[in-house]
Amino acid sequence: GDVEHGGGIRLSGGSNPTLNNLIVQNNEANHGGGISLISSSPTLSNVIISGNTASAGDGGGLRCISSSDPSLVNVIISGNTSSQEGGGIYSRNGILDITNTNISNNTATTGGGGGICNIGGRLNLDNVQITDNSTLNSGGGIFAQTVLNSTFSNITVSNNSALVSGGSIYFCCDSDVEIINSTYSNNSPQEIAFSEDAMGDSISVSYSNLDGGLESVVFFAGDTIYWGSGNIDVDPMFVDTASGNYHLLASSQCINAGHPDSLDSDG
């Protein structure tokens, strides 16, 4: 409990290793309960980050600051807690690339982003499950502030909750994000919400399933939503959400509803 940064692992000063086949579990620090990155851009591959706590700050599972640009591939981030922002992940002013990853059952207390809190820089998500995260602030799944030139592709954001606004995603302060081939369902109090900061967020949504459609998005004057082709509003028909299985049943209308240029396992 006396650790200031990185209860399990701390990387700093330009250290950019590959962390492979690790379990970082049940650690505690003031900031970055599991892993803390300070000017470090490692690759995390086949890593489990679970049950960690940021007891006095941000980043329950993973904290990335000072131009840290990590890549996460095949990572599980679950059951982590932050007393402030980013129950699962906190990133500030870096480039965060996340692929084939599960971010579930994380909690942020006073700050935003039960699953991910990303402030500044870029956030690119591809084939990521963000489910059952919560915050007493905004952005149950994702809190995205001044996130530029970012893409959320093939992500499932479901059963996340925020006490204030933005059950799945909360956008703020001139963010610019493209959303494609993704599913947003059963997030509360609404699916997607924008801040009233009046700085003008710009979001593009296409070939995605959004519970409630465009009416489930809370936005304000100055914000721009490009509601593109292929968007639907149907029950995604997950296999078994109670046990955390968010794969689609064979009868799901989401199957083969993505962009025609994208291919799934059966072509």
N, C-alpha and C positions, 0 to 999 in steps of 0.2 A: 503493500500500500504506500510505501515511501518513494516509489519510482516516479520520476517526473514525466519521462517520455519513453513509451515502449515497454510495456510490462513483460512481453515475451521476447521481442526482437527489436533492436534499434539500429537503423542504418543511416549514416550521415556522411557529409563531406565528399560527395561524388562517388560513393560506393554503389556499383551497379551490378550486383551478382544475379545469378539465376537461383531462386529458391524452389526446389523441386521435391515433391513427395514429403511434405512436412505437415504436422499437426501442431497448431498454435492454440492452446486451449487453457481456459480458466486462469488467465493472468489479469493483473490489475496495475494501472498506472493513472496518474492524474490526466495525462493526455496520451491517446493511442494505447488503449488497453492491451491489444494483442501485438500489433506491429506499428512502429513509428518510423516514417521516412522523412528525413530532413536533407534536402538537396541530394536525393538519391533516387535512381530510376531503375529498380530491379525488374526482373520478370518473375512473377509468381505462377508456378505451374503445378497443378495437382496438389494444391494446398488447402487444408481445412483450417479456418479461423473461427473458433466457436467458444462461447461462454466467457468472453473477455469483458472487462469493464474499464471505461474511462471515468474515474470517480470524481474528477473535478473539472473536466473539460470535454473535448470533442474527440470523435473517432473511437468508438467502443472496440471495433474489430481492427480497423486499419486507419491510420492518420497519415496524410501526405501534405507536406508544406514545403515552402522555400524552393519552388520550381522542381518538385519531384514529379517525374513522368513515368509511373509504373505501368506495366502491362500485366493483366490478370487473365490467365487461361486455365479453364477447368478448375475453378476455385469454388469452395463452399464457404460462405460467410453467414453464420447462423447463431442466434441466441446471444448476441453481444448487446451491451448496454452502454449508453453515454449519458452523462449528467447534463450535457449541453447538446451540440449538434452532431449529426451523423452517428446513429446507433451502430450501423454496420461499417460505413466508410465515411471519412471526412477528407475532402481534397480542396486545397486552395491554391489558385493560380498555377496550376500544372495541367498536363495532358494525361487524362486517365482513360486507358483503353481496356475494356472488359469484354471477354469473349467466353461463351460456353460456361457460364457461371450462375450459381444459385445464391441469392441474397434474401434470406428469409428469417422471420421471427426475431428481428432486431428492434431495439427500442431507443429512441432519443427522448430525453426528458424535457428540459426547458427550451431546447433549440429545435430547428427544423431538420427534416430528413431522417425518418425512422430507418430506412434502408441506406440511402446515400444522401449526403449533403455535399454539393459541389459549388464552390464559390470561385468565379473567375476561371480562366483557362478553357479547356475543352473536355467534353465527356462523350465518348463514343461507346455505345453498347451494341453488341451483336450476339443474339441468341442468349439472352439473360433472363432468368426468372427472378422477379422481385415480388415476393408474396408474404403476407401476414406480418408486415412490419408496422410499427406505430410510433406516433409522436404526440406529445401534449402541445405542440406548436403546429406548424404547417408542413405539408409534404410528407404524408405517411410513407410513401414509397421513395420518392425523390424530391429533394429541395434543390432547385437549379437557379443560381443567382449569377447573372452576367456570364452565362455559359455560351460561348460563341462557336459558330461553324461546326455544330455537333450533330451526330446522327444516332437515333435510337431505332435499331432495326431488329426485327424478329425477337421482340421482347414480350414477356407476359407479366403484366402488372395487375395483381388481383388480391382482394381481401386485405388491403392496407387501410390504415385509419389515421386521421389527423384530427386533433381536437379543434383546431382553428379553421384550416382551409386546405384544399388540395389533397384528397385522399390518395390518389396515385402519384400526381406530380404537381408541384407548386413552382411556377415560373416567376422570376423577378428580375427587374433591373437590366433591360436591354438584352435578354437572352435570344439566341438565334438557333433553333433546333429543327431538324427534319425527323419526322416520325413516320415509319413505313413498316408494313408487314407485322403489325403488333396488335396485342389484345389487352384491353383495359376493362376490368369488370369487378363489380361488387366492392368498390373502394368508397370510403365515406370520409367527409360528408358529401363530396361530389367527386367526379373523376379527375378533372384537370381544372386548376384555378390559376389565375394570374394575380399579381400584386397590383395594388392601386398606386404604385410609385410613379406612374405616368411617364416612364422613360421609354416605353414602346417595345414590348417583346414581339418577336416574329416567329410563328410556329407553322410548319407545314405538316399536314396529316394526310396520308394516302394509304389505300389498301390495308386499312386497319379496322379492327372491331372495337367500337367504343360504346360501352353500356350507356344508353340514353342518347347516343348520337351527339350532335353539336350542342344540344340543349343541356348536356351535362358538363359543359365547359363554362366557367365563370371568367369573363374578361371585361376590360374597361376601355374607355376612349384612349386611342393611341396604340392599343395592342392590335396585332394583325394575325389572323388565322387563315391560312390557305387551306381550304377544305377540298382536297383533291379527289381524284378518281378512286373508285373501289372501296370506299368506306362502307361498313355495314354495322348494324346494331342487332345482334342475335345472342342467344345463350351460347357461350363457347363450348359447353359440354365437356368439362374436365373429367378425368377418370375418377379421382377421389381426393377432393381438396382437404377433407378432414385428416387424411394421412399425409398431406403434402404432395400428392401426385397430381401435377398440373398438365400432364399429357392430355391430348385430345382423344375423345372417343371416336371410333371410326365414322360415326354418324354426324360428327360436328360439321356445321356449315362453314367453319373457319378453314377447313382443309381445302386446299386448292383455291382459296380466295385471295391469295397474295398477288403481288405484281406478276404479270405474265412472263416477265423476263427472269424471274427467280425460280430456282429449281429446288424441290425437296428430295427426300431419299428415294422416292419412286419415280422421279422425273417429272 
